[in-house]
Structures are given as structure tokens and as C-alpha cells.
């Protein structure tokens, strides 16, 4: 499929050049002015075509992005055939890039199929879906860059490949900007949808086999196509979670219902990876600290942050309930992820995530967490998804000597991305080790990992461990003007905003703005959460 797109790209490029007008000012130049990189845009697009419009340029840019992403993917494949002299950490970083590059080709191809249909407008749900994929492409590219810079410092080709990616990233950013302008993607502070649909009231009352099978399709009940049981003593269908995942059908449709994996109580020492073809998978355990999945991979032991996770999920429409996911590497091992989530329209309910630095990696796409417990130290909720946390408990732990705690480190790199972290009706209290440590550790609500970092706290209880400034710098004045940090109607001794940072990017907001970060607006909660059975609040 990729070669077809490249051929089409060359034809389309030649066609545009043939009908170029040599006359004065082009419409393309004006189109490029609305992108983050106007000069780069003008050198990348055939801007002297007098007959082309915004949608033509958007389609061309996405087609060119497909060719660029394919070329980079092939280059990574080639690098991985000759890895002599590379450290294992560098090889793993290249393998991450290989996976992410292939994902980018898929996302761009899917988006192009939408815009190439000749439509000049899209339904809101489809527009948001494609904007989400284009946003994730930028996230994937940045993840690859970060991994190579952290793990392949001595590799002689590193600088060249990073420079290539940074150039590719500009093209992807132009494509995102043109899509947002031409097909209605939301940018900046999101615009309210016309109406908020009624919120789901369904609650998981049991994981019993009979009740779930009887749920049926009525109302917000959960539809389950099949159930398998994982039990370590051999009395179930499988003894490992991985075997159950491998047994699950590939590419299920929503109409078929969820394939349910019931993981009974026990400590499962395995690294779980749910690939993108295992759609509509639901995993239910026996409760927090009852069904436990644990591992100890870390950056200190040669893993990349991206692949240090105990549990990885990228399959769309994944749901998890009543499960604990741990990384036991400890603070001394630095970055060590418990969960890495790159699954679009995924939901976690009554789960816990335990680690120290980088516990929960909300990597990309659209995610929802309800009544979950998250514990950690430095940047323990980080990533660049569009994610909403509701009624969750955040437990900062005691870090290593000389470290401070940051609850969030959000990684938005482009103003056109529809990403950010929304924390609503949650609780931030110290873990037991931090509470008994004497109070010398500083704990912040977050810090700007990337230039357009965006995090909002709403209606959340903040205990006295939150430092009065609230937010910490990343490095010097980086991103203090371009980030977006906001607080609305929070409570508790740590919620006082009178001594907060005075950065241009910090805001105390009202309900009119805050509603844009709710589950019905910031993510399409009304569209996908009812079928999961996970309860949620659509508005404030």
C-alpha cells in the first residue's frame, strides 16, 4: 500500500507543477501562513498553483507525509540489519523507532483515505479521530527522537537520523495544521460541542460469568462475545495472561462485543503486550492488590523508557477493571514504567498503577481513567495522550535524596495537537512513606516536558504536600510562555492559588473554560464510554 501512495504522490506532484501559475502571489503562500512553519511549508508545497485550494494543499501535504514516513521506516529497517558496535540500549531505541515509524505510516494512510474522498467537511467524530491520529504521529516521532538521544549517544549515525526526523516532524506539523484548518480539527482551547449527551450510569457490579453474558445490548450494558479465565493453578482456560491475549480474535468489530479475559487473583510475573490487532478486548481482575501484574524493567538496566513497561496496550477500545499493574524496579533505577498506554478510546476502571519515576505513560491517542490509584515520584503521570482522570487517587511517594515529586509531565509538542492531561474530581495525598518522611520533599502538580505542555486540574482535593508555587520548571524558562496549565475549583490546603507561579502559561479558569476539559468534550466520552460500562461524569 505504501508504494501505491508514493506513486500517487509523484503523479499528484507532477500534475500540480504542470498547472502552476507563474503569476504573482499564490494562494499556497497564504495557506502556509497558518501553519507553525510557514517557510518550510512554502518550500514543501507547490504554492504557485493558482487553482489549488486549502483542501488540495492539505491532501498534498498528507500524501507527501506518507512518502516521508515510509522512507524513514525503510531507513530504520536498514539500520537494524547492521547493529554491530551498538549497545543493547541503542538497539532497543532503534526497535522502538521501527515500531513507531510503521505506526505513523498506518495513521497517515488512514487519514489520507478520509481526506481523499473529496469531502471538504467531516462529521465531528471523524474529524476528531483523524486529528487524533495526526497528533499521535508527532508524538511517535518525538518519542523516537527522545529514545535515540537518551540511549544512542555514541552512535555515529544518531545525529543524522535525528536531524531527518526533526525535518519530517515539520512536514507532519504542517499536515496537522492544514487538516485542522480544512477539515475542522479543534485547536487551542477546545470549542464546546453543540450538546452534551446523557452520561453513562452503568457500573460493573460483578465479574461473574453469568451476569456478563446476560448483559445484552440494551442501554449501557456491556456486550461480551466470549469469556476465558486465567488462573495460575491450571483450573481455568489459561495459566498466563499472554496466552489468553494470543487466543483472542484479531480485529474484532464493535458489534461483536468484547472478548473478556477474566484474570483471577494472583501475582502474575509477566510482561503483557496487547498489540493493535486485538481490538475490543476487556480484562477484568479480582480487585486492586488481588490481581497483580508485575515486572521490573528500567532505564538503568538497559531498557528504553518506552519499552520498560510491565503492561503495554495499543489495541483500540481496550477496557481494564480491578487490576494492579506494578513496576518494582524502585527509585534507584530511574525511569521504570508500569503501564504504557497507546490505545485509542481505552478505559481503566478501579485499577492501580505502582512505580516511582514515570509510573503511568499515557503515550498517545484518547484515554480515560476512573477510580484508579496512581503512585510514583518524578513525572509519574506523563505522555501526550488526550486523557481524562476522574475520581482517581494520586499518591506521591518518597523519592531519592535530592529529588522532588512532579505528579505530571505532559508532552504536547505542537499547538495543533488535541492532547493534554485533564484531572477532575481526584485526590492528591501523600503515600505512607512520604507522609512519614518529615515533609522536606517538594511535590508539584507538574512541569512542562515539551513546549506546548497542557495540564488542567479541576474539582480536585490537594493535600498540604503540594508546594504553594504549584508548578515546577523543566529547564530555565523553557515552555513557560507556550505551555497551558490551569486550575479550577480545587479544594484542600494545597489548592490555594494565591502563591502560584506567575508564568504566562498558568491560568486560574472559570467553569466556561473548564468544561472544555471534561470527558464529554476533551475526549469523546459520550461516544465510547457507555458501551464499556465504566461510569463517568460528562460535564463538571
N, C-alpha and C positions, 0 to 999 in steps of 0.2 A: 504493500500500500504506500509506503514511504516513497518508493521510486516513482510511482504514478504522480504523487503530489509534486515531486521535484520536476518531472517533465512538464506538468501543467504550469508550474511556476515559470519555467523558462519560456513557454509559449505565451503566457499571460504578460510577462515582462516585455517580450519582443513586440507583442501586439500593442501594448501601451506606448512603447517607444516609437512605433511606426506612425501612430496617430498624434504624436506630440505636436504641440503648437510651439513655434519659435517666437511667438509674440511675447509681450511683456510679462506682467505679473501673473503667476499661476494660482489656481485655487489650492494646489497642493501646499504651497508655502504657507497659506493661511491655516490650512488644516494642521500643519506641523507646529504652528504656534501654540496649539492647545495640548501639546504633549510635553512630558518632562524634559525631553531632549530635542528641541527644535532643529538645531544644526545637524545633529545626527540623522534626524528624520528626513531632512531635506536632501541629504546625501544618500539615503537608503531608498527613497521612493521616487518614482518618475513624476516629479512635481510639475513638470511643464505640460502636462496633458490637460488641455483646456476643456475637454468633455468629461473628465473624471469627476466624481463627487466623493463626499466623505465615505460612503459605503464602499465605493471602488477601492479607495486607498486602504480602508480597513481590511478588505479581503486580501488585497495585495500584501499588506504587511503580515497578516497571519500566514499566508502561503510562504512568504519568504522566511518567516519564523520556523515553519515546518522544515524547510530545506536546511536552515542553520542548525536546528536541533538535531536533525538526522545526521548531519556531517559531524557534529560534536559526539553524538552517540557512537558513530563508527570509529572516531578517533580514540575514544576511551576503550573500546573493544580491542583496538590495535595495541594500545599501551599495555593492556593486561595480558597480552601474549608474550611480552618480554619484560618480566619483572625482576630480573637478576639485579642484585645490588640494592633492592628496595627493602625497607623494613616491613615487618608484618603490618604495622600500623598504617604505613603508606599504602600497602596493597589493599587493606581494608577500606581506606579512604577512597581509592580508585573504584573499588567494588560498589561503594555507596553511590559514587558518581555515575557508574554504569546503570545502576537501577534507576536513579533519578532521571537520567537522560532519556531512558526508554519511556519512563512515565510521561515526561514532557512531550515526546513525540505523540503519544496516545492522546494527551489532553488537547494539544494543538489540532490534531486531526479531527477529534470530536467537535471542537469549536468551529473548525472550518466547515464541516458538514452542515452546521447550523447556518452560518452566515452566507454560505454559497447557494443556499436555497432561493436567493433572490429577495428575501424579505428585508424590508427596511425598518421593521419594528418587530419586537418579540413579546410574547407573554411574559409577565413579570417573573414567574417561576423559572422560565427557560433563560431569560436574561441573567438572573442571579446565578443560575447553575453555571453558565459559561463564564461569567465574570469570576466565579469561584475557581474554576479550572485555570484561567489565565493568571489569577492571583497566585495559585499554587505553583505555577511554572516559575515565577520569580522566586518563590520560597525554595523550591527544589534547587535552582541554580545557586542561590546563596548558601544553601546547606552544603553543596558540593565544594564551593569556594572555601567555606569555613573549615570543612574537613581536611582539605589539602593543605591549607595554611597551618593547621594545628598538628598534622600528622606526617607531612611530607616535606618538612623544611629543607632537607638536604638534597631533595630530588632535583636534578638539573633541569628537567622539563617543567617543573612546577610553575615557575613564573610565566612561561609562555602559555600554558594551558589556562591559568587563572586570568591572564590578560584576554584570552579568547572568550572566556566565559563572561567577563565583565563587559565586553563588547556585545556579545549575544544578549546579555541582560538588558542593554539599552534598546535593542530591537524588540524584545519581549515587552518592555515597558511601553514602547510606542504602540505596539499592538493592543495592549490593555487599554491605553488612553483612547485610541481610536474606537475600540469596541464600546467603551463606556459612553463616548460621545454619540456614536452612531446607533447603538442598539440598546441604550438605556440602562447601562450598569450604574449602580449607586456609588458615589464617591464622597469623600469627606464625611461630615455628619449625615447619616442616612436620612432619607425622606420617609415619613410615615406612610405605611400602606393605607389604602383607602378605608379599610375596616379591619379590625381585629376579630378573627373568628373565635368562636367559643372554645375555651381551653379544655384540655382533657382532664377528666376526673378519675380515670381508671387507675387502680392501684394493684400492684402484684400482691395478692393475698396469700398465695401458696405456690410452691414449685411442684406440687403433686401432679403426677402424670394425668390422672383422670380430669382434673379441673381444667388444665390447659387444653387438653384435647376437646373438651366440651365448649371451649370459649366461643368458637364460631366467628363469623364475620360481622355480627351485629354491633352497632355502636362503636365504642373504642376498645372492644375486646381484642385480645391477641389471637391471631390466626397462626396455628402451628401445623406444619405439614408432617413432621415426624419427630420423634424423640429418641435419643440414645443416652445411655447412662455411663459415666466414667466413675469407676470405683476401684480403688487400689487393690482390694483383696481378690479381684477377679470375678466377682459375682455380678458385675454389670456387663455392658457390651464391650467396653474397652477399659484398659488399666492406665492409659495415658491420654492426656488432652490432645496431644498432637495426632494420635491415631484417629481420634474422633473427628478432628478437623479434616484430615485426609479423606475420611469416609463421606463427609458432607458433599452434597451435589455441587457442581460448578454452575455459576452464572444463573442462579435461580431468579425467577421473576417475582415481583411483589405479590402477584395474585396467588402464587403457590403457598404463601405463608412462610414463616420462619422454620428453619431447621434448628431444633433445640438440642443443645448439649447440656445435660444436667451433670454437673461435677460435684460429687458428694464430698463430704467433709474429709479433710486430709491435707497434708503438706506435699505439694507437687513440685519437685525439684526438676523443672524443665523450662526450656526457653520456647515460648509459644509464639508462633508467627502465623497470622491469618492473612493469606495473600488476597489480591484484589478479585480473584475469580470466585471466592467463597462468599457471595452476596447473601444478604438476608439470613445471617447466622445469629442465633441468640444463645448466650451462655449464662446459665444460672447456677449459682453455688448454694451452699447451706448457710451462708452468712459471713460477715466480716470476721476475720480471725478463725473461721471454721474451715472454709475452703480457701487455701493459701497457695499461691503460685510464687515461687521464689528463685532468684538467681543472684549472681554477684559479679557480673561483668562490669568493667570500669575502664576509664581512660588510662588510669595508672597502670593497668595490666595489659595495655596494648590495643584496646578496643577503641573505635571512634565513639563519640557521644551518640551519634545516630544509631549505631548498632550495638550499644551497650545494654539495650533494654531487655528486661526479663520477658516482657509481653509486647509484641508488635502487632498492630492491626491496620490494614489498609483496605480491607473489603468494605464496600459501601453498605450502609444500613445495618451495621453491627450493633447489637444490644448486649450489655453485660449487667448482671444483677447479683448481689450478695457474694462478692468475691474480693479477696485481698490479693494485691499484687505488690511484691517486695523486691527491692534490690538491697542486699545485705553487705555490699562492699564496704560501707562505712565512710565517715567523713574524710578519713585519711587518703582514700582512693580518688577523691575529687569527683569529676563528672561520672555519674553512675545512674542510669535511667531505670525506673521501674516500668512505666508504660510509655511507649511511643505510639501516638495515635495519628494516622494519616487517613482515616476512614471518613468519607463524606457521609453526612446525615447519621452519625453514630450517637449512641446514648449509653451512659453509665449511670446506674441507679443503685444506691446503697452499696457502693464498693469503697475500698480503701487503697491508697497508694502510699507506700512507705519507702523512704530513702533519705538521703542527705542532700548533696548538691545535684540539681537537675532531676528531681524525682519524676515529675509528670511532664512529658514532652508533647504538648498539643501542637503537633508539627504543622498541619495544613488542613484545608477544607473546612467543613462545618460540623461542630460538635456540641454536645450537651451533657452536663453532669448534674445529678440531683441527689442530695442527701449523701454525698460522698465525703470521706475523710482523706485529707492530703497532708502529709508531714514531710518536712525537709529543712534545709538550711539556705544555702546560696541559690537564688534563682530557681526555687523548687517547683514553680509552675512557669514554664517557658515555651516558646514556639510562636508560630504565626498562623494559627487557625482563626476562624471566626467562631468563638467559643463562649458559651454562657454557662456559668456555675450558679446553681440555685440551692439554697438551704444546705450548703456544704460547710464542713469544718476544716479550717486551715490551721495546722499545728506547727509553728516554727520550733525547731529543735535547737539543742546546744551545738554550735559549730566548733571547728577547730580554733585554737588560740589565734587571735589576730583577725579572725573573720567576722563579718556581720551577716545578718539574715536579710534576704530580699524575697518576699513572697512571690513576685512575678518578675519576669524579664521578657517583654513582648518583642517580637522580631519583625514588625512591619517595615518593609524597605521601600515602598512606593506609595505615593498618595492615592493612587487609583485602586489599591487593593481593598477589598471589602472585609478586612480582617481586624482582629482585636480581641481583647480579653474583657469580658463583662462578668463581674462578680456581684451577685444580687442575693440579698437576704441570707448571707452567710455569717459565719462566726470565725474570728481570728483570736485564738487563745494560745498561750504557750504550752508546749509539750512538757511533760513532767520534768525531764532533765533540764530544760531551760528555766522552768519556774523555780527550781531549787538551786539555781546556779549563782544567785546573788544579784542578778539584774545588771551586769556590766555589758552584756551583748546588745548591740543596737539592732533593731528589727525595723525594716522599711516595707512599705506597701509594694514597692517595685523600683526598677531602674530601666533606663532606655537602652536595650540591647542593640537596636537598629534605629535608623534615622527617623522613621515615622512611627515609632512605638506608640501603641494605643491601648490604654487600660482604664476601665471605669469601675469604681466601687459604688454600689447603691444599696441602701437599706441594710447595711451590714454592721454587725457588732464588732467593734475593735477594742480589745483589751488594752491595758496600760503598757504593754510591751511595745506598741507602735511608737516610734520616736516622734516628737512633735513636728519635725520637718516633713515627715510622711514619706518622702521620696528621696532616693539617692541618685547621685550622678553615676554614669558609666565611666567616663574619662573626660576630665576637663569640662568644657561646655558643649560636648558632643550631644546633638539632638535635643538640647533644651528648648530650642525655638520651634523645632519641627514635630516633636512628639505631642501626643494628646493624652493628658492624664486628667481624670475628672472624679469628683466625689459628689454624691447626692444623698442627703437624708440618712447618714450613717449614725450610729449610736455607740455609747461606751466611752471610757476615758481616753482611748486612743483616737477618737474621731474628731476631736477639736481641730478645726482648720485655721484657727487664728495665727498659728505659728508655722503654717505650711510653707514650702518653698515658694519663691516668687518668680519662677520661670514663666516665660510666655506660654509654654505648653501646658501649664497647670490651670485647672478651672474648677470652681465650685458651681455646679449647674442646678437648674430647676427641673421640675417634672416634665416640662415641654421638651427639653433636650434629653433627659434621662430615658424617656420612653423609647427613644431610638435604639437603646441598647438592651431591650427586653427580648425574650425568646420569640415573640411573635413578629419582631421587626428585624433584629440584628441577625438572627438565623431564621429559616422558615419553619419555626416550631409548629405552627398550626398545620403545616403540610405533612410533616413526617412523624411528629411525636405521638399523635393519637394512636397510630397503628402499633406503636411499641408497647403501649400500656403504661409507660412511665408518666407519672403525674408531673405537671408543670404549671407555672403561672405565666399566662401570655403577656400580661402587662405589668404595671407597677403594683 
